[in-house]
Amino acid sequence: MSFDYDLFVIGAGPGGLAASERAANYGARVAIAEQDQVGGTCVVHGCIPEKMMIYAASFSQIFRNADEYGWGKVQKNFDWCQFIAARNREINHLSKVHTQHLQKAGVELLKGHAQFLDAHTLEIEGRQITADKILIAAGGKDVKPNIPGVEYAISTLEMLQLEQQPEHLAIIGSNHIAVKLAGIMNGLISKVTQIVTEDKILPGCDEDIRTTIQEEMTRLGIRICCNSSVKKIEQAQNCLNLIVSGDSEPVTVETVVFITDRVPNLDRLDLENAGVKVDEGGVVVDEYSRTSVANIFAVGDCTPRPHWTPVAIAAGRAFADTEFGKHPHTVSYETIPHVLASQPEAATVGLTEAQARAQFSESVHCYSKKFQPLFNLIGESEQQTLIKLVVAGNSERVLGAHMVGNYAAEVIQMIGLAMKAGVTKQHFDRTIGIHPTVGEEFFSLR
């Protein structure tokens, strides 16, 4: 049978872009459909714009210490509109760069929403096309709970598009995105109340990480309401009242942001027409990203795999190598370092202490240290740095590494590389670090 394309990709996010460009480089005829800007959530609505906001928010910490470092008092006047305009210009530029990469690779870009008609046929804005292989890389989306008044709340995407900065906002959620945005908005001099249903933020993370970040966020002025849930949102004259479990008085804010759940973005794809199996985690895939239908594949946030940009890119490239490059291989989803872009920054790789003890019982040792970084010796900052290694008792193989403090992401991802190679505590003890740095402290843990 003759097809219009060898590969058709649904979604021009990190996974879809990586797969389409690599498949095209192998000589495949490739097209990709995208209804939003090219780049996906990471480039347009997530990691990149949020990272720019983190940079903007970090100035408030620097300004707090400027006087003692000899710069005098710095005026804290943040211009939201000026920053958002600059950020959006750069996001649009990055999106155009990704579009140019597609063109250079020979990938045809189709604007619009794709729907399955059968396992080899799709419809995009009234046009029917056929493809030998189809890759679903549709990403994920935010969802809000079904409570009275939820229509007054906004999602993460909508918060990043606000034209005016709220003076006081409530962030509902305890995950890393909620923690990140709470820190950003606090750093940009908004008043922030964070409401979490658990006893502490960041469930699933190492307990020392959770405690250290929550203490620091509270010290920086973020109000964190634990063991609480929003039951109702009521609109007042110029504000919103949140009826919160356990509180006799409502929480009054300008803006409410729900950051509780993200789900696979599979609406209106009509996957049933192709026979693709889906469960609560998204599109069901095997280790080669193949779905229940032999010629249809899926990568990224629409699958149950970790929802991180590098994971989607790795899976997309592995798919293209396997199906078009005659180089079959899979991706290991173990020991993936990731950042908790909180204020302060944190990063982690491998097992938490609780996970390690559950797997290895009492034969687990933990080495940790809290200290004031050198920057704090001058200035008002009291932010402590935490470093921690979790090791197997007998072999002393490193099972997990965790850090809270400046440059945590840069330090931890290098430890992730070492863990892939089987690094042990003895390797750390015998290594001489660079002085004075934060990373060298991992080599002196006792």
N, C-alpha and C positions, 0 to 999 in steps of 0.2 A: 504493500500500500504506500502511496506517495503522500507525504505530509508537507505542510507549509514550512514547518521548522523542525529541526532535530530536538530542540529544547525550548520550552516556553516556561518562563519564570513568573510567578505571581508575587509581586512585592519587591520594590527596589530599595530594601533596607540592606544592612550589612551582609546578611547571609545570601540574599538574592543577588546582590551586586558581585560578591566574591565568586559565587557559582557561575553566573552568566559570563563574566569576563574570562574566567579560566576555561570554561567550556569553549568559548569562542576562540581562545588562543590555541585550542586543540583542533580547530578547523570546523567546529559545529556551527550550524545555522541557528542563531539564538535570537529570541525576542523576549522582552520583559515588560510587564504591565504595572503601572503605578498610578493611583488616583490622587496622591498627594505629591509633595515635593520629593525628588529623588534624594535618597539618603536614609529614609526611614526614621523611626522614632529616635534613634541614637543621635543622628546628625541634626534633625529638624526640631524635635520636641523633647529630647532627653539628655543623654550624656554630655553632648557638646555645649548646648546652651546652658545647662545646669553648671558645667565646669566654669564657664565664663562668669556665671553668677557667683560661684565660689570665690573666684579671683576678686571680683568686686567686693564681696563681703569681707574678704581677708584684710582689706585696708583698715577696717575699724579696729582690728587687733594691733596692727602696726602703728596706727595713729595714737593708740592708747599709751604706747611706750616711746613715742617720738620725742617727748620733752626730755626724758632722762637720757636719751641717746644724743642729745645736743641739738635737736631740730626745733625746739620750742613747741608750744601748743599748736596743734593742727585743728583747723575748723572742720567739724564733721557735717558737711552739707552734701547729701547724696542726691543726685538728680536722676530719678528713675527713668524719666522719658528719654534723656540723653543717652543713658546706658542701654536701654532697650533698643533704641534706634541703631546704635553702634553694633549691638549683638546681632540684631536681625540682618544687618548688612553682611556681616561675616557668615552667618548661616546661609543666606542666599548665595553667597560666593562659593561656599563649600558644596552646596547642592549642585551648582553649575559645574564645579570641578568634577564631581562624580558623573554628571551627565556627559561631560567631555570624555571621561575615561571609557564610558560605554560606547560612545561614537568611535573612539580610537580602536577599541577592540572589535568593532563591527557588529555590536549588539543593537538591534532595533528596539527603540523605546516607544511603547504605546501608552497613551494617557487614558485612564479610565478604569472602571471596575470590571474584573473578570469573573465569569460564572461558568461552571461546568455544565455542558450538555451531555457529554458522555466521557469515557476514560481518555479519549484522544481529542475531544472537541471542546472549545471554549467560545464564549461570546463576550466581546468587549465593545461596549457602546454600540450595539447593533451589528457588529461585524463578527462573523464566524471564522475561526481559525482552527487549524489542526496542528498537532505536534506529536512526534514519536514519544518523547518523554516530557513530563510536566513536573516542575518543582514548585511546591507551595512554600512561600516565605512571607506570609501575610502578617507576621508579628502579633502583638498583643494590644489590648486596650484596657483603659480604666473602667471600672464599674462602681456605681454608688449603691448603698443599701436601700432597701425599700422601707423608709421611715417617713412619718408625716413631715412635710416641709422640705424634703430632700431636694426639691426643685430649686431651692435657694442656694444650694451648695454647688461648688465647682470641682472640676477634676484637676489633676496635675497639669495637663495640657492647657486647660483654660487659665490656670494660674500663671503659667509662663507667658500668656498672651495679654495679661492685664495691662491696660493703658495707664492706670494710676496705681501707685503703691498704696496698699492698705495700711492704715496706722496700727490696727490691731486685727490679727487674724487667728483663727483656730485651725489647727492641722489635726485631722482625725486619722490616727494610724500609728503603728509602732515599728513598721518595717524600715529598711535602710533608706528608701526614698522619702518617707515621711520625716525621718531624722535629719536627712540631708537638707530638705527644704526648710525645716524648722531652724536649723543652724544658719542657712543662707539668709532668711528673712530677718532673723535676729541680728545678724551681722550688718544688714542693710538698714538697721535702726527701726524696724517695725517691732511692735509688741507681739509676742507669740505665746499662745497657749496650745499645748499639745495634749490630746486626749487619747489614752491607750487603754485597751481592755485588759491587758496583762498587768502583772505586778511590776513590770519594768519594760523599758524599750528593748528593741532588737531581739525578740525571741528566737532561739536557735543559735545565737552567737555564744561565744565563750563568756562565762559568767563574769570574769574580771573585766572583759571588754565592755559588757553591758553596764556594769556598775560605774566604771571610770568615766564613760561617755556621759551617762545620765548625771553624775555628780558635776561634771564640768559644764554641761548644758544648763543645769540649774544655777550654777555659780555665775554664768554669763547672763542670766536673767530670763531664761525660758521657763515658763510655768508648765510643769508636767503633771497631769492628773492621771494617776494610775488606777487600775481596777475600776475604770469608768467607761461608760458607753453613752452615746448621744441617743436619746429616745425621741426627740422631736426638735424641729427648728421652726421658730416663729419669727415672722417679719415684724419689726417695729418701724418707727419713723425713718431713721437713718442708720439702722443697725439690725443685727440678727441676734435673737436670744436662743441659746442652746439649752434645752432641758436635758440635764446630765444625770445619770443614775448616781445616787449617793450624795448629790449636792442639793441643798435646800434652795439655793439661789441659782438662777440661770447664769450661764456664761454669756456675756454680751460682747459681740465683736462686729467688725465690718464685713469680714469675708470668712467663709467656711470652706475648707478644702478637704475632701475625702481622699485619702491615700491608703486604702485598706486592701483592695483586691485588684488584680489584673487578670484578664482571661484571654485565651486565644482569640484572635480577630478573624473569626470564620463566618461571620454573618454574610448571608447572601452569596456565598461561594457555591451553594447547591452541591455540596460534596456527595450527597446521596445519589445524585445522577451518575456519578462515576464509581460508586460503591466503596468510597474511602471510609475506613473505620475511624471513629472519633470516640474518645472517652473524656472524663472530667479534666484530664491534663492536657487535652488537645488532640492533634492528629497522632495516631498510634504509628510508631516507626520502629524499624529494627536497627541494628548497629550500623547499617549502611544507609540509613535515612530513608529506606524504602517503606512505603505504606502497605496497606492490605491489598493494593492494586499494583501489579508488577512494574508498570511503567510510570507510576506517580510517586513522588518523593516529597519530603518536607524537612525543613530546617528552621532553627530559630525559635522565637517565643511562641509560635503556634504549636509547638511540640512540648512534651513534658521535660525536656532537657533544661539545664540551668539557663536562666534568662539573662545572659551577658553577651555583649557584642562580640568579644573574641571567640566565644563558643560558637555563635552563629557563623562567623567567618570561617573558622576551622572546619565546621561541618559542611559548609557550602563548598569549600575547596576540596575536601575529601570526596564529596559526592561527584564533583566534576572530574577529579583524578580517576576515580573508580569507573565511572560510566563513559568517559570520553578520552581519558588519557592512558588507558590500559595499565593503570597503576592502582589496583584495589587496595584500600586501606581504610581503617576506622579511626575514630577520635577517642582518646581516653578522657573521660570526664572526671577522673580522680585527681586530687591535689591541684585544683585550679585556684590560684590566688585571686582575691577580689578585694576591692576597696569599699569601706564604709565611709562615704564622703561626708562625714559629720563635721561638726566644729567642736572639738578638734578632730582631725582626720584619724581614721583607723584603717587597718588592713589585716587580713587573715588568710591563712592557707592551711589546708589539712584539717585534722580533727580538733574539736574543742576538747577541753579537759574532761567534760562529762562523757562525750562520745568515746574518747580513748579508754576511760575507765570501764565503760559498758562493754567494750570489745576485749580489753586486755586485763580486766579485773584490777588487782592490786599492783600488778607489775608495771605501773606507770609512775613516772616521776615528772614533776613540774618545776621549772626554774623560772623565776620571775623577779622583776625589779621595777620599782617606781622611783623616779628621780626628777629633779628640776633640770631642764636643759640649760645649756650655757646662756642662751638668749635671755633667760629670766633673771640672770644675775644683775642686770641693769634693767630698770623699768618696773612696771606695775604688774606684769603678767605673772599669774600663779599656776598656769596650766602645767600639769605634771605629764611626764611621758611614762608609759607603761610598756614593757617588753616581756614576752613570755614564750618559753619553749615547752612543749609537751613531748616527752620521749618515752619509748618502750624501756622498761626497767632493765632487762638483761643485756640486750644488744645496744641500748641507748640510741637506737635509730630515732630520728626526729619524726614525730607523728603530726605535729602541728606547730605553727608559729603565729603569734598574734602581737599586734603593736597598736598603741594609741599615741599619737603625737605627730609633729611635723615630719614630712617625708615618709610616712608609714607605708604608702603604696610603693614607693621606689625601693625601699628596703625589703619589704616582704616578697615582692615578686622575684627578687634575686634569690631569696631563701627558697621560694617555690622551685626554682631551677635546681638548687642543691638537693632538695628533697626528692626530686625525680631521679637524681643520681644516687640516692641512698645515703645522704649525709647523716652522720651521727653526732652526738654531743661531743665526743672526743675531737672531731674535726673542728668544731667551734672553739674548743679549748686550745687547740694548737695553732689557731689562726691569729695573726697580728693584724689589727684593724688600722684605719686611718684616724689620726687624732688631730683636732677634736671633732668628732662626729657623733651623731646619735647611734648610727649602725654599729659602731665599735663595741657598744655595750653588750651586744649579743655574744661577744667573744669572751666576756668576763663574768658571765652568769654562774653563780655557785649555789 
